[in-house]
Amino acid sequence: MENILGLVALACGLIVGLGAIGASIGIALMGGKFLESSARQPELMNELQTKMFVLAGLIDAAFLIGVAIALLFAFANPFTL
């Protein structure tokens, strides 16, 4: 029983930690590409900025879904008897 709870806590930490790293890397790459593209074609900056914010919201939504799953495992653990 204690072994299962410890492994679930470890899994929750991994879900949140790896999700945060992935979201950070994704937003950083997207921001860099946005700056490159807006420097090449400044007349498209408004359209690109709108698309960048939509994609940033989707990347953060994927991370928050991971956090919700980790909270489900932490507080309503389906693996305990």
C-alpha contacts under 8 A as a table, 3 or more apart, distances in Angstrom:
res1	aa1	res2	aa2	distance
1	M	4	I	5.23
1	M	5	L	6.44
1	M	80	T	7.11
2	E	5	L	5.14
2	E	6	G	6.17
3	N	6	G	5.16
3	N	7	L	6.24
4	I	7	L	5.16
4	I	8	V	6.12
4	I	79	F	7.47
4	I	80	T	7.28
5	L	8	V	5.06
5	L	9	A	6.17
5	L	80	T	7.84
6	G	9	A	5.13
6	G	10	L	6.25
7	L	10	L	4.97
7	L	11	A	6.09
8	V	11	A	4.96
8	V	12	C	6.13
8	V	73	F	6.86
8	V	74	A	6.95
9	A	12	C	5.11
9	A	13	G	6.31
9	A	74	A	6.65
10	L	13	G	5.17
10	L	14	L	6.27
11	A	14	L	5.03
11	A	15	I	6.10
11	A	70	A	7.79
12	C	15	I	5.10
12	C	16	V	6.26
12	C	70	A	4.78
12	C	71	L	7.46
12	C	73	F	7.07
12	C	74	A	6.87
13	G	16	V	5.34
13	G	17	G	5.86
13	G	70	A	7.79
14	L	17	G	5.07
14	L	18	L	5.74
14	L	19	G	8.00
15	I	18	L	5.60
15	I	19	G	5.90
15	I	66	G	6.36
15	I	67	V	7.19
15	I	70	A	6.45
16	V	19	G	5.13
16	V	20	A	6.07
16	V	63	F	7.74
16	V	66	G	6.51
16	V	67	V	5.69
16	V	70	A	6.96
17	G	20	A	5.20
17	G	21	I	6.29
18	L	21	I	5.05
18	L	22	G	6.06
19	G	22	G	5.11
19	G	23	A	6.07
19	G	63	F	5.39
19	G	66	G	6.70
20	A	23	A	5.16
20	A	24	S	6.03
20	A	63	F	6.52
21	I	24	S	5.15
21	I	25	I	6.16
22	G	25	I	5.23
22	G	26	G	6.06
23	A	26	G	5.06
23	A	27	I	6.10
23	A	59	I	6.00
23	A	60	D	6.45
23	A	63	F	6.43
24	S	27	I	5.32
24	S	28	A	6.04
25	I	28	A	5.08
25	I	29	L	6.14
26	G	29	L	5.30
26	G	30	M	6.13
26	G	59	I	7.28
27	I	30	M	5.02
27	I	31	G	5.96
27	I	56	A	6.27
27	I	59	I	7.35
28	A	31	G	5.13
28	A	32	G	6.19
29	L	32	G	5.16
29	L	33	K	6.24
30	M	33	K	5.17
30	M	34	F	6.09
30	M	52	M	7.26
31	G	34	F	4.97
31	G	35	L	6.29
31	G	52	M	7.60
32	G	35	L	5.20
32	G	36	E	6.29
33	K	36	E	5.00
33	K	37	S	6.06
34	F	37	S	5.19
34	F	38	S	5.99
34	F	48	L	7.01
34	F	49	Q	7.52
34	F	52	M	7.21
35	L	38	S	5.18
35	L	39	A	6.07
36	E	39	A	5.22
36	E	40	R	6.36
37	S	40	R	5.08
37	S	41	Q	6.13
37	S	42	P	7.87
38	S	41	Q	5.16
38	S	42	P	4.89
38	S	43	E	7.81
38	S	44	L	6.77
38	S	45	M	5.29
38	S	48	L	7.55
39	A	42	P	5.75
41	Q	44	L	5.87
41	Q	45	M	7.23
42	P	45	M	5.28
43	E	46	N	7.65
44	L	47	E	5.56
44	L	48	L	6.15
45	M	48	L	5.13
45	M	49	Q	5.93
46	N	49	Q	5.11
46	N	50	T	6.35
47	E	50	T	5.29
47	E	51	K	6.43
48	L	51	K	5.14
48	L	52	M	6.01
49	Q	52	M	4.96
49	Q	53	F	6.26
50	T	53	F	5.34
50	T	54	V	6.40
51	K	54	V	5.14
51	K	55	L	6.22
52	M	55	L	5.18
52	M	56	A	6.07
53	F	56	A	4.95
53	F	57	G	6.19
54	V	57	G	5.19
54	V	58	L	6.42
55	L	58	L	4.99
55	L	59	I	6.17
56	A	59	I	5.11
56	A	60	D	6.18
57	G	60	D	5.13
57	G	61	A	5.99
58	L	61	A	4.91
58	L	62	A	6.33
59	I	62	A	5.31
59	I	63	F	6.59
60	D	63	F	5.04
60	D	64	L	6.18
61	A	64	L	5.01
61	A	65	I	6.17
62	A	65	I	5.17
62	A	66	G	6.51
63	F	66	G	5.12
63	F	67	V	6.39
64	L	67	V	4.86
64	L	68	A	6.15
65	I	68	A	5.03
65	I	69	I	6.28
66	G	69	I	5.11
66	G	70	A	6.20
67	V	70	A	5.01
67	V	71	L	6.17
68	A	71	L	5.06
68	A	72	L	6.16
69	I	72	L	4.97
69	I	73	F	6.33
70	A	73	F	5.15
70	A	74	A	6.08
71	L	74	A	4.87
71	L	75	F	6.03
71	L	76	A	7.84
72	L	75	F	5.58
72	L	76	A	5.28
72	L	77	N	6.60
73	F	76	A	5.65
73	F	77	N	4.56
73	F	78	P	6.93
74	A	77	N	5.86
77	N	80	T	6.14
78	P	81	L	7.91
